[in-house]
Amino acid sequence: MSSYPFKKAASRLVIGLMIVQFIPLNRVNPPEKVPVRAPEEIADILKKSCFDCHSFRTEWSLPAYIAPLSWAAAARVSWGRNALNFSEWDHADPTASAHRMRAIRRTVIEGIGHQRLYYTLHPQSRMSAAESTMLLNWIDTYDRETAQGI
Ligand code: HEC
């Protein structure tokens, strides 16, 4: 039996993968509108663990440049930005803030389960136990301040 059919299929696959690299992708970071207002140590945690999908400050990693992985990465980021965007933070609406903070609290408690594949591939983006506690404390303060109309 010759290996010819296999080689032919493999070379078609390689050519196909080369061609799809040229499909344009929306991998942009628009300017921030209203960035989240948070103390520096909190902003650092959000940046490390959440900004890649929930802000306009995405650090696109290598797989985000290689199709077909890049399609999955770009889709996840635009889905994440739609769900929650720390670069378009509306400070004015207390109901929206309270709702958003409840959702963030759930996500922080969920830990790496929120985006298991991402946190497995980016262990440096995981929050430590101390960092999640800091984030939960910040949410409590934020809720109190919003209730007081600050
Ligand atoms: C790998 C991308 C990615 C990362 C990193 C990420 N998220 Fe998400 N997040 C998503 C996507 C996609 C959705 C929308 C689908 C869903 O709800 O799972 C989402 C949804 C959410 C929601 C809305 C859920 C709801 O119930 O309305 C919140 C809140 C949230 N994320 C908070 C966070 C926080 C806080 C972090 C950092 C600790 C974080 N996310 C990190 C991708 C990500």
py3Dmol code that shows the C-alpha trace and the ligand (Angstrom):
import py3Dmol

protein = """\
ATOM      1  CA  MET A   1       0.000   0.000   0.000  1.00  0.00           C
ATOM      2  CA  SER A   2       1.433   3.376  -0.887  1.00  0.00           C
ATOM      3  CA  SER A   3       1.400   6.374   1.442  1.00  0.00           C
ATOM      4  CA  TYR A   4       0.526   8.621  -1.494  1.00  0.00           C
ATOM      5  CA  PRO A   5      -3.129   9.343  -0.537  1.00  0.00           C
ATOM      6  CA  PHE A   6      -2.001  10.273   2.960  1.00  0.00           C
ATOM      7  CA  LYS A   7       0.706  12.627   1.691  1.00  0.00           C
ATOM      8  CA  LYS A   8      -1.755  14.237  -0.680  1.00  0.00           C
ATOM      9  CA  ALA A   9      -4.270  14.820   2.125  1.00  0.00           C
ATOM     10  CA  ALA A  10      -1.543  16.172   4.414  1.00  0.00           C
ATOM     11  CA  SER A  11      -0.264  18.634   1.832  1.00  0.00           C
ATOM     12  CA  ARG A  12      -3.833  19.811   1.138  1.00  0.00           C
ATOM     13  CA  LEU A  13      -4.260  20.394   4.856  1.00  0.00           C
ATOM     14  CA  VAL A  14      -1.056  22.414   5.044  1.00  0.00           C
ATOM     15  CA  ILE A  15      -2.017  24.507   2.024  1.00  0.00           C
ATOM     16  CA  GLY A  16      -5.507  24.991   3.465  1.00  0.00           C
ATOM     17  CA  LEU A  17      -4.054  26.167   6.797  1.00  0.00           C
ATOM     18  CA  MET A  18      -1.760  28.575   4.969  1.00  0.00           C
ATOM     19  CA  ILE A  19      -4.664  30.054   3.040  1.00  0.00           C
ATOM     20  CA  VAL A  20      -6.911  30.574   6.076  1.00  0.00           C
ATOM     21  CA  GLN A  21      -4.171  32.650   7.766  1.00  0.00           C
ATOM     22  CA  PHE A  22      -5.143  35.437   5.369  1.00  0.00           C
ATOM     23  CA  ILE A  23      -8.770  35.652   6.502  1.00  0.00           C
ATOM     24  CA  PRO A  24      -8.955  39.039   8.264  1.00  0.00           C
ATOM     25  CA  LEU A  25      -9.944  39.060  11.904  1.00  0.00           C
ATOM     26  CA  ASN A  26     -11.265  41.717  14.210  1.00  0.00           C
ATOM     27  CA  ARG A  27      -8.371  41.653  16.653  1.00  0.00           C
ATOM     28  CA  VAL A  28      -8.495  45.307  17.656  1.00  0.00           C
ATOM     29  CA  ASN A  29      -8.200  47.156  20.951  1.00  0.00           C
ATOM     30  CA  PRO A  30     -10.394  50.277  20.598  1.00  0.00           C
ATOM     31  CA  PRO A  31      -9.581  53.232  22.882  1.00  0.00           C
ATOM     32  CA  GLU A  32     -10.962  52.865  26.399  1.00  0.00           C
ATOM     33  CA  LYS A  33     -14.198  54.820  27.034  1.00  0.00           C
ATOM     34  CA  VAL A  34     -14.825  54.891  30.763  1.00  0.00           C
ATOM     35  CA  PRO A  35     -12.252  52.633  32.443  1.00  0.00           C
ATOM     36  CA  VAL A  36     -13.306  50.961  35.694  1.00  0.00           C
ATOM     37  CA  ARG A  37     -12.505  53.076  38.749  1.00  0.00           C
ATOM     38  CA  ALA A  38     -10.577  50.884  41.184  1.00  0.00           C
ATOM     39  CA  PRO A  39      -7.620  51.138  43.569  1.00  0.00           C
ATOM     40  CA  GLU A  40      -4.349  50.244  41.903  1.00  0.00           C
ATOM     41  CA  GLU A  41      -3.942  46.807  43.506  1.00  0.00           C
ATOM     42  CA  ILE A  42      -7.475  45.850  42.385  1.00  0.00           C
ATOM     43  CA  ALA A  43      -6.932  47.204  38.887  1.00  0.00           C
ATOM     44  CA  ASP A  44      -3.767  45.067  38.719  1.00  0.00           C
ATOM     45  CA  ILE A  45      -5.690  41.885  39.569  1.00  0.00           C
ATOM     46  CA  LEU A  46      -8.426  42.678  37.040  1.00  0.00           C
ATOM     47  CA  LYS A  47      -5.768  43.376  34.431  1.00  0.00           C
ATOM     48  CA  LYS A  48      -3.992  40.119  35.112  1.00  0.00           C
ATOM     49  CA  SER A  49      -7.070  37.859  35.287  1.00  0.00           C
ATOM     50  CA  CYS A  50      -9.917  39.501  33.376  1.00  0.00           C
ATOM     51  CA  PHE A  51      -8.785  42.211  30.958  1.00  0.00           C
ATOM     52  CA  ASP A  52      -7.852  39.850  28.121  1.00  0.00           C
ATOM     53  CA  CYS A  53     -11.574  39.153  27.545  1.00  0.00           C
ATOM     54  CA  HIS A  54     -13.377  41.961  29.381  1.00  0.00           C
ATOM     55  CA  SER A  55     -11.642  45.158  28.285  1.00  0.00           C
ATOM     56  CA  PHE A  56     -10.219  46.994  25.318  1.00  0.00           C
ATOM     57  CA  ARG A  57      -6.761  46.197  26.714  1.00  0.00           C
ATOM     58  CA  THR A  58      -6.542  42.627  25.447  1.00  0.00           C
ATOM     59  CA  GLU A  59      -3.045  41.202  25.240  1.00  0.00           C
ATOM     60  CA  TRP A  60      -3.410  38.998  22.202  1.00  0.00           C
ATOM     61  CA  SER A  61      -1.241  35.928  22.725  1.00  0.00           C
ATOM     62  CA  LEU A  62       0.398  33.857  20.005  1.00  0.00           C
ATOM     63  CA  PRO A  63      -2.523  31.444  19.359  1.00  0.00           C
ATOM     64  CA  ALA A  64      -4.650  34.532  18.684  1.00  0.00           C
ATOM     65  CA  TYR A  65      -2.567  35.031  15.542  1.00  0.00           C
ATOM     66  CA  ILE A  66      -2.779  31.522  14.131  1.00  0.00           C
ATOM     67  CA  ALA A  67      -5.962  30.419  12.363  1.00  0.00           C
ATOM     68  CA  PRO A  68      -8.087  28.491  13.258  1.00  0.00           C
ATOM     69  CA  LEU A  69      -7.168  29.108  16.949  1.00  0.00           C
ATOM     70  CA  SER A  70      -7.369  32.856  16.324  1.00  0.00           C
ATOM     71  CA  TRP A  71     -11.054  32.538  15.354  1.00  0.00           C
ATOM     72  CA  ALA A  72     -11.877  30.962  18.700  1.00  0.00           C
ATOM     73  CA  ALA A  73      -9.809  33.584  20.575  1.00  0.00           C
ATOM     74  CA  ALA A  74     -11.374  36.562  18.749  1.00  0.00           C
ATOM     75  CA  ALA A  75     -14.894  35.163  19.209  1.00  0.00           C
ATOM     76  CA  ARG A  76     -14.320  34.624  22.936  1.00  0.00           C
ATOM     77  CA  VAL A  77     -13.002  38.168  23.400  1.00  0.00           C
ATOM     78  CA  SER A  78     -15.925  39.801  21.608  1.00  0.00           C
ATOM     79  CA  TRP A  79     -18.352  37.592  23.547  1.00  0.00           C
ATOM     80  CA  GLY A  80     -16.579  38.494  26.795  1.00  0.00           C
ATOM     81  CA  ARG A  81     -16.550  42.236  25.981  1.00  0.00           C
ATOM     82  CA  ASN A  82     -20.277  42.112  25.283  1.00  0.00           C
ATOM     83  CA  ALA A  83     -21.001  40.417  28.613  1.00  0.00           C
ATOM     84  CA  LEU A  84     -18.831  42.797  30.670  1.00  0.00           C
ATOM     85  CA  ASN A  85     -16.365  45.519  29.706  1.00  0.00           C
ATOM     86  CA  PHE A  86     -14.053  47.121  32.252  1.00  0.00           C
ATOM     87  CA  SER A  87     -13.166  49.722  29.583  1.00  0.00           C
ATOM     88  CA  GLU A  88     -16.793  50.873  29.234  1.00  0.00           C
ATOM     89  CA  TRP A  89     -17.708  51.195  32.868  1.00  0.00           C
ATOM     90  CA  ASP A  90     -20.821  53.232  33.550  1.00  0.00           C
ATOM     91  CA  HIS A  91     -20.453  54.760  37.014  1.00  0.00           C
ATOM     92  CA  ALA A  92     -23.770  56.551  36.861  1.00  0.00           C
ATOM     93  CA  ASP A  93     -26.344  53.775  37.049  1.00  0.00           C
ATOM     94  CA  PRO A  94     -26.507  52.167  40.547  1.00  0.00           C
ATOM     95  CA  THR A  95     -28.890  49.357  39.513  1.00  0.00           C
ATOM     96  CA  ALA A  96     -26.632  48.342  36.669  1.00  0.00           C
ATOM     97  CA  SER A  97     -23.604  48.531  38.972  1.00  0.00           C
ATOM     98  CA  ALA A  98     -25.190  46.350  41.640  1.00  0.00           C
ATOM     99  CA  HIS A  99     -26.238  43.782  39.068  1.00  0.00           C
ATOM    100  CA  ARG A 100     -22.792  43.780  37.491  1.00  0.00           C
ATOM    101  CA  MET A 101     -21.037  43.454  40.838  1.00  0.00           C
ATOM    102  CA  ARG A 102     -23.220  40.456  41.762  1.00  0.00           C
ATOM    103  CA  ALA A 103     -22.237  38.784  38.492  1.00  0.00           C
ATOM    104  CA  ILE A 104     -18.550  39.534  39.120  1.00  0.00           C
ATOM    105  CA  ARG A 105     -18.783  38.126  42.641  1.00  0.00           C
ATOM    106  CA  ARG A 106     -20.240  34.871  41.241  1.00  0.00           C
ATOM    107  CA  THR A 107     -17.419  34.678  38.692  1.00  0.00           C
ATOM    108  CA  VAL A 108     -14.678  35.304  41.263  1.00  0.00           C
ATOM    109  CA  ILE A 109     -16.102  32.574  43.509  1.00  0.00           C
ATOM    110  CA  GLU A 110     -16.250  30.239  40.521  1.00  0.00           C
ATOM    111  CA  GLY A 111     -12.480  30.750  40.048  1.00  0.00           C
ATOM    112  CA  ILE A 112     -10.760  29.142  37.062  1.00  0.00           C
ATOM    113  CA  GLY A 113     -14.013  27.292  36.326  1.00  0.00           C
ATOM    114  CA  HIS A 114     -15.243  30.521  34.681  1.00  0.00           C
ATOM    115  CA  GLN A 115     -12.831  30.008  31.754  1.00  0.00           C
ATOM    116  CA  ARG A 116     -11.082  26.709  32.417  1.00  0.00           C
ATOM    117  CA  LEU A 117      -9.331  26.417  29.049  1.00  0.00           C
ATOM    118  CA  TYR A 118      -7.940  29.967  29.219  1.00  0.00           C
ATOM    119  CA  TYR A 119      -6.667  29.652  32.794  1.00  0.00           C
ATOM    120  CA  THR A 120      -5.113  26.267  31.976  1.00  0.00           C
ATOM    121  CA  LEU A 121      -3.241  27.807  29.038  1.00  0.00           C
ATOM    122  CA  HIS A 122      -2.448  31.024  31.003  1.00  0.00           C
ATOM    123  CA  PRO A 123      -1.546  29.904  34.543  1.00  0.00           C
ATOM    124  CA  GLN A 124       0.068  33.303  35.142  1.00  0.00           C
ATOM    125  CA  SER A 125      -3.420  34.887  34.820  1.00  0.00           C
ATOM    126  CA  ARG A 126      -4.955  32.872  37.669  1.00  0.00           C
ATOM    127  CA  MET A 127      -5.886  34.693  40.837  1.00  0.00           C
ATOM    128  CA  SER A 128      -4.384  33.546  44.126  1.00  0.00           C
ATOM    129  CA  ALA A 129      -6.718  32.939  47.075  1.00  0.00           C
ATOM    130  CA  ALA A 130      -5.519  36.242  48.575  1.00  0.00           C
ATOM    131  CA  GLU A 131      -6.274  38.086  45.337  1.00  0.00           C
ATOM    132  CA  SER A 132      -9.830  36.709  45.102  1.00  0.00           C
ATOM    133  CA  THR A 133     -10.411  37.780  48.695  1.00  0.00           C
ATOM    134  CA  MET A 134      -9.168  41.288  47.828  1.00  0.00           C
ATOM    135  CA  LEU A 135     -11.529  41.393  44.874  1.00  0.00           C
ATOM    136  CA  LEU A 136     -14.503  40.234  46.979  1.00  0.00           C
ATOM    137  CA  ASN A 137     -13.704  42.913  49.587  1.00  0.00           C
ATOM    138  CA  TRP A 138     -13.535  45.545  46.837  1.00  0.00           C
ATOM    139  CA  ILE A 139     -16.964  44.443  45.572  1.00  0.00           C
ATOM    140  CA  ASP A 140     -18.386  44.871  49.106  1.00  0.00           C
ATOM    141  CA  THR A 141     -16.947  48.390  49.399  1.00  0.00           C
ATOM    142  CA  TYR A 142     -18.096  49.300  45.909  1.00  0.00           C
ATOM    143  CA  ASP A 143     -21.652  48.146  46.722  1.00  0.00           C
ATOM    144  CA  ARG A 144     -21.715  50.231  49.912  1.00  0.00           C
ATOM    145  CA  GLU A 145     -20.393  53.325  48.149  1.00  0.00           C
ATOM    146  CA  THR A 146     -22.907  52.946  45.318  1.00  0.00           C
ATOM    147  CA  ALA A 147     -25.717  52.591  47.876  1.00  0.00           C
ATOM    148  CA  GLN A 148     -24.533  55.883  49.432  1.00  0.00           C
ATOM    149  CA  GLY A 149     -24.515  57.523  46.024  1.00  0.00           C
ATOM    150  CA  ILE A 150     -20.770  58.161  45.931  1.00  0.00           C
TER     151      ILE A 150
END
"""
ligand_1 = """\
43
HEC
C -10.870 33.795 28.279
C -11.760 34.923 28.351
C -12.303 35.351 29.685
C -11.622 35.697 30.828
C -10.126 35.698 31.049
C -12.621 36.112 31.787
N -13.868 36.007 31.236
Fe -15.595 36.550 32.087
N -16.650 35.937 30.443
C -16.077 35.483 29.279
C -17.128 35.169 28.316
C -16.905 34.608 26.916
C -18.351 35.483 28.943
C -19.765 35.362 28.381
C -20.261 33.977 28.452
C -20.402 33.480 29.848
O -21.193 34.048 30.611
O -19.685 32.518 30.189
C -18.016 35.978 30.268
C -18.941 36.420 31.195
C -18.620 37.074 32.357
C -19.567 37.717 33.237
C -21.076 37.811 33.012
C -21.688 36.589 33.627
C -23.149 36.795 33.927
O -23.676 35.940 34.664
O -23.756 37.769 33.444
C -18.863 38.233 34.273
C -19.425 39.013 35.462
C -17.478 37.905 34.077
N -17.362 37.198 32.901
C -16.467 38.271 34.924
C -15.128 37.945 34.755
C -14.089 38.289 35.705
C -14.305 39.057 36.997
C -12.929 37.796 35.185
C -11.567 37.851 35.814
C -11.450 37.321 37.139
C -13.241 37.144 33.913
N -14.601 37.245 33.715
C -12.319 36.548 33.080
C -14.734 35.346 29.030
C -13.712 35.561 29.945
"""
view = py3Dmol.view(width=600, height=400)
view.addModel(protein, "pdb")
view.setStyle({"model": 0}, {"cartoon": {"style": "trace"}})
view.addModel(ligand_1, "xyz")
view.setStyle({"model": 1}, {"stick": {}})
view.zoomTo()
view.show()
